[in-house]
Amino acid sequence: MLLLAAAFIVAIVLLLYMVSPLISPKPLKLPGAHVVVTGGSSGIGKCIAIECYKQGAFITLIARDENKLLQTKKEIEKYSVNDKQVVLCISVDVSKDYEQVENVLKQAQEKLGPVDLLVNCAGTSVTGKFEDIEVNSFERLMAVNYLGSVYPSRAVISTMKERRMGRIVFVSSQAGQLGLFGYTAYSPTKFALRGLAEALQMEVKPYNIYITVAYPPDTDTPGFAEESKTKPLETKLISETSSVCQAEQVARVIVKDAIQGNFNSFVGSDGYMLSILTSGMSPVTSITEGLQQVRLAKVL
């Protein structure tokens, strides 16, 4: 009887693994697709834009600094795979005025077509002990890191629903999976993105739109270098025990997961374990992913 039961369980698991690809999202084809990247003038955002451009996408870069945008545009154009590709630059603060964000994205879609993939990468960080952080920093980080993702997503979602296709990425952080010492202003804004993503995925899945939340670890970017200058000693000691990833590596993972329609995007074995430990009620993209979470939750 035990052998029969074990054989039955194995058969069910194998069947689920076989069926999983049939019910998973169809991959997004990047050649000719319109990809919008906010915070695209440097760091992870720039590397995501380059990775998509290498695969034949048309790119709209959004950031505040016009000079940086133009420099990044020249850098990205070196990776052209055909003479039809375009890199459009838009200088705007995505966290301040929704109507302005809506208007510039409407203009971008008039030039390059409907948005197929939106990557919300605009963000900033302030570290320090809770009582040492200026109150207005809490407000500013919530505006940039949270509303700076809400506004662009709100501006493109209706068109995506009309077309019944699209991908939206929210770049969170491992500090958006668990609270970290010295990140009382930053962590809540990244946690908020996950709540938004989970709720939004429920609404848009019937329209063949898939949401991805990326949880990059410490990554070698200009923003990370600036953040490190104000870290409390305790936070620096913790950071020294972990390695720093390259932005190109993180970008490749995020683009791959977005194309596949995966809800969670993480880097490395520690990112995988953290994703399992903090999976909660987050959407499961495939049966395989669900089985892994159930199987490994008790172990970890």
C-alpha positions as CSV (number, residue, x, y, z in Angstrom):
1,M,0.0,0.0,0.0
2,L,2.8,2.4,0.8
3,L,4.5,1.7,-2.5
4,L,1.2,2.3,-4.3
5,A,0.7,5.6,-2.4
6,A,4.2,6.7,-3.1
7,A,3.8,5.8,-6.8
8,F,0.5,7.8,-7.0
9,I,2.1,10.9,-5.4
10,V,5.1,10.7,-7.8
11,A,2.7,10.3,-10.8
12,I,0.7,13.3,-9.7
13,V,3.8,15.4,-9.3
14,L,5.1,14.4,-12.7
15,L,1.8,15.2,-14.2
16,L,1.8,18.6,-12.7
17,Y,5.3,19.3,-14.0
18,M,4.2,18.3,-17.5
19,V,1.0,20.4,-17.4
20,S,2.7,23.4,-15.9
21,P,4.2,24.8,-19.2
22,L,0.7,24.6,-20.8
23,I,-0.9,27.0,-18.2
24,S,2.1,29.3,-17.7
25,P,2.1,32.7,-19.5
26,K,3.3,32.8,-23.1
27,P,6.7,34.5,-23.3
28,L,6.7,38.1,-24.5
29,K,8.7,38.6,-27.7
30,L,11.0,41.5,-27.4
31,P,12.0,42.1,-31.1
32,G,9.9,45.1,-32.1
33,A,8.4,45.5,-28.7
34,H,8.1,48.9,-27.0
35,V,9.8,48.9,-23.6
36,V,9.5,51.8,-21.2
37,V,12.1,52.1,-18.4
38,T,11.8,54.7,-15.7
39,G,14.9,55.6,-13.9
40,G,16.6,54.4,-17.1
41,S,19.5,56.8,-17.2
42,S,21.8,54.8,-14.9
43,G,22.2,51.7,-12.7
44,I,19.9,48.7,-13.1
45,G,17.4,50.7,-15.2
46,K,20.1,51.5,-17.8
47,C,21.2,47.9,-17.9
48,I,17.7,46.7,-18.4
49,A,17.2,49.1,-21.3
50,I,20.5,47.8,-22.9
51,E,19.4,44.2,-22.4
52,C,16.1,44.8,-24.1
53,Y,17.7,46.8,-26.9
54,K,20.1,43.9,-27.5
55,Q,17.0,41.7,-28.1
56,G,15.5,44.1,-30.7
57,A,13.2,46.2,-28.6
58,F,12.3,49.9,-29.0
59,I,13.2,51.8,-25.9
60,T,11.7,54.8,-24.1
61,L,13.9,56.0,-21.3
62,I,12.4,58.2,-18.6
63,A,14.5,60.0,-15.9
64,R,14.9,63.5,-14.5
65,D,18.4,64.4,-15.7
66,E,18.2,65.2,-19.4
67,N,22.0,65.2,-19.9
68,K,22.3,61.8,-18.3
69,L,19.5,60.5,-20.6
70,L,21.2,61.7,-23.7
71,Q,24.5,60.1,-22.7
72,T,22.7,56.8,-21.9
73,K,20.9,57.0,-25.2
74,K,24.2,57.1,-27.1
75,E,25.5,54.2,-25.0
76,I,22.4,52.0,-25.7
77,E,22.4,52.7,-29.4
78,K,25.8,51.0,-29.7
79,Y,23.9,47.7,-29.1
80,S,21.5,48.1,-32.1
81,V,20.6,44.8,-33.8
82,N,18.8,46.5,-36.7
83,D,18.5,50.0,-38.2
84,K,14.8,50.4,-37.3
85,Q,15.4,50.5,-33.5
86,V,14.8,53.8,-31.7
87,V,15.7,55.1,-28.2
88,L,13.4,57.8,-27.1
89,C,14.3,60.0,-24.1
90,I,11.9,61.8,-21.9
91,S,12.9,64.0,-19.0
92,V,10.2,64.0,-16.3
93,D,9.8,63.4,-12.6
94,V,7.5,60.4,-12.5
95,S,6.6,61.0,-8.8
96,K,5.2,64.5,-8.9
97,D,2.4,65.1,-11.4
98,Y,0.3,62.2,-12.7
99,E,-1.2,64.2,-15.6
100,Q,2.3,65.1,-16.8
101,V,3.4,61.4,-16.6
102,E,0.2,60.4,-18.5
103,N,0.8,62.9,-21.2
104,V,4.5,62.0,-21.8
105,L,3.7,58.3,-22.0
106,K,0.8,59.0,-24.4
107,Q,3.4,60.9,-26.6
108,A,5.8,58.0,-26.4
109,Q,3.1,55.5,-27.5
110,E,2.2,57.8,-30.4
111,K,5.8,57.6,-31.6
112,L,6.7,54.0,-30.8
113,G,3.4,52.2,-30.4
114,P,1.6,50.8,-27.3
115,V,3.8,49.8,-24.4
116,D,4.5,46.1,-24.2
117,L,6.7,46.2,-21.2
118,L,6.9,48.8,-18.5
119,V,9.8,48.6,-16.0
120,N,9.4,50.8,-13.0
121,C,13.0,51.3,-11.9
122,A,13.0,54.9,-10.6
123,G,13.9,55.0,-7.0
124,T,16.1,56.5,-4.3
125,S,17.3,55.6,-0.8
126,V,18.0,57.3,2.5
127,T,19.6,55.3,5.3
128,G,20.0,56.0,9.0
129,K,18.5,55.4,12.3
130,F,14.8,56.1,12.5
131,E,15.1,59.1,14.8
132,D,18.0,60.6,12.8
133,I,16.2,60.6,9.5
134,E,14.4,63.9,8.5
135,V,10.7,63.5,8.4
136,N,10.5,64.9,4.9
137,S,12.7,62.0,3.7
138,F,10.0,59.5,4.6
139,E,7.6,61.5,2.4
140,R,10.1,61.9,-0.4
141,L,11.0,58.2,-0.6
142,M,7.3,57.2,-0.6
143,A,6.7,59.6,-3.4
144,V,9.6,58.5,-5.6
145,N,9.7,54.8,-4.8
146,Y,6.0,54.1,-4.6
147,L,4.0,56.8,-6.4
148,G,6.8,56.9,-9.0
149,S,5.8,53.4,-9.9
150,V,2.0,53.9,-9.5
151,Y,1.8,56.8,-12.0
152,P,3.5,55.2,-15.0
153,S,1.6,51.9,-14.4
154,R,-1.7,53.8,-14.2
155,A,-0.9,55.6,-17.4
156,V,-0.4,52.4,-19.5
157,I,-2.7,49.9,-17.9
158,S,-5.9,50.8,-19.8
159,T,-4.2,50.3,-23.2
160,M,-2.7,47.0,-22.1
161,K,-6.1,45.8,-21.0
162,E,-7.6,46.9,-24.4
163,R,-4.9,45.0,-26.2
164,R,-5.2,42.1,-23.7
165,M,-1.4,41.9,-23.3
166,G,1.4,43.5,-21.4
167,R,4.1,43.2,-18.7
168,I,4.7,45.5,-15.8
169,V,7.8,45.3,-13.6
170,F,8.2,46.8,-10.2
171,V,11.8,46.9,-9.0
172,S,11.7,46.5,-5.3
173,S,14.6,45.3,-3.2
174,Q,15.6,42.6,-0.7
175,A,14.8,45.3,1.8
176,G,11.2,45.0,0.5
177,Q,11.1,41.4,1.6
178,L,12.2,41.9,5.2
179,G,13.0,45.0,7.3
180,L,16.7,45.9,7.6
181,F,18.5,47.9,10.3
182,G,18.9,51.5,9.0
183,Y,16.3,51.2,6.3
184,T,13.2,52.5,8.2
185,A,12.5,55.1,5.5
186,Y,13.4,52.9,2.5
187,S,12.0,49.4,3.3
188,P,8.4,50.4,3.7
189,T,8.3,52.0,0.2
190,K,9.6,48.7,-1.3
191,F,7.2,46.6,0.8
192,A,4.4,48.8,-0.6
193,L,5.4,47.9,-4.2
194,R,4.7,44.2,-3.4
195,G,1.3,44.9,-2.0
196,L,0.5,47.0,-5.1
197,A,1.8,44.2,-7.4
198,E,-0.2,41.4,-5.7
199,A,-3.4,43.3,-5.8
200,L,-2.9,44.5,-9.4
201,Q,-2.0,41.0,-10.6
202,M,-5.4,39.8,-9.4
203,E,-7.1,42.5,-11.5
204,V,-5.2,42.2,-14.7
205,K,-4.5,38.5,-15.1
206,P,-7.8,37.9,-17.0
207,Y,-6.4,40.4,-19.6
208,N,-3.2,38.5,-20.2
209,I,-1.2,41.1,-18.3
210,Y,1.5,39.8,-15.9
211,I,3.2,41.6,-13.1
212,T,6.8,41.0,-11.9
213,V,8.3,42.2,-8.7
214,A,12.1,42.2,-8.7
215,Y,14.1,41.9,-5.4
216,P,17.7,42.8,-6.3
217,P,20.3,42.4,-3.7
218,D,23.1,45.0,-3.1
219,T,24.0,46.0,-6.6
220,D,27.0,48.0,-7.8
221,T,25.2,51.2,-9.0
222,P,25.7,55.0,-8.5
223,G,22.7,54.9,-6.2
224,F,24.2,52.2,-4.1
225,A,27.5,54.1,-3.8
226,E,25.6,57.2,-2.7
227,E,23.5,55.2,-0.2
228,S,26.6,53.6,1.4
229,K,27.9,57.1,2.4
230,T,25.2,57.5,5.0
231,K,24.7,53.9,6.3
232,P,24.9,53.5,10.1
233,L,27.8,51.5,11.3
234,E,25.6,48.5,12.2
235,T,24.3,48.4,8.6
236,K,27.8,48.6,7.1
237,L,28.9,45.7,9.2
238,I,26.0,43.6,7.9
239,S,26.6,44.7,4.3
240,E,30.3,43.7,4.5
241,T,29.2,40.0,5.0
242,S,27.4,40.0,1.6
243,S,28.6,40.3,-1.9
244,V,27.6,43.1,-4.3
245,C,26.1,42.1,-7.6
246,Q,26.8,43.7,-11.0
247,A,23.9,45.7,-12.5
248,E,24.2,43.8,-15.8
249,Q,23.6,40.5,-14.0
250,V,20.6,41.8,-12.2
251,A,19.2,43.3,-15.4
252,R,19.5,40.0,-17.3
253,V,17.5,38.2,-14.6
254,I,14.8,40.8,-14.4
255,V,14.3,40.9,-18.2
256,K,14.2,37.1,-18.4
257,D,11.6,36.9,-15.6
258,A,9.5,39.7,-17.1
259,I,9.5,38.0,-20.5
260,Q,8.3,34.8,-18.9
261,G,5.7,36.5,-16.8
262,N,7.1,35.4,-13.5
263,F,5.8,37.2,-10.5
264,N,8.9,37.0,-8.4
265,S,12.4,37.9,-9.7
266,F,15.4,37.2,-7.6
267,V,19.2,36.8,-8.0
268,G,21.3,33.9,-6.7
269,S,20.8,31.2,-4.2
270,D,20.3,33.6,-1.3
271,G,17.7,35.4,-3.3
272,Y,15.9,32.1,-4.0
273,M,15.8,31.1,-0.3
274,L,14.6,34.6,0.7
275,S,11.9,34.4,-2.0
276,I,10.7,31.0,-0.6
277,L,10.8,32.3,3.0
278,T,8.8,35.4,2.2
279,S,6.5,33.9,-0.5
280,G,3.3,34.4,1.6
281,M,0.3,34.7,-0.6
282,S,2.1,36.1,-3.6
283,P,0.8,34.8,-7.0
284,V,2.4,31.6,-8.3
285,T,3.2,31.7,-12.0
286,S,3.6,28.0,-12.5
287,I,2.7,24.7,-10.7
288,T,6.5,24.0,-10.5
289,E,7.0,27.2,-8.5
290,G,4.2,26.4,-6.1
291,L,5.5,22.9,-5.5
292,Q,8.9,24.3,-4.7
293,Q,7.5,26.7,-2.2
294,V,5.5,24.0,-0.4
295,R,8.3,21.5,-0.5
296,L,11.1,23.9,0.8
297,A,9.1,26.2,3.2
298,K,9.5,23.8,6.1
299,V,13.2,23.0,5.3
300,L,14.2,26.7,5.2
